[in-house]
Amino acid sequence: MESELASAVGQELEQEPDVSRASRKDRGSLDGSRRFKDKNRENDRRCGEEG
């Protein structure tokens, strides 16, 4: 379930980078943004392996 969420988040980021920036501001927590970056990194790795 978590992997699906990560891939969905990654797709949204690719389409609308501004939206992700806004959502990160709403959270306002470094921990949240850090987790966000980790998910992106995982997603990039998965995309690299697939293609």
Buried (B, 14 or more C-beta within 10 A) or exposed (E): EEEEEBBEBBEEBEEEEEEBEEBBEEEEEEEEBEEBEEBBEBBEEBEEEEE
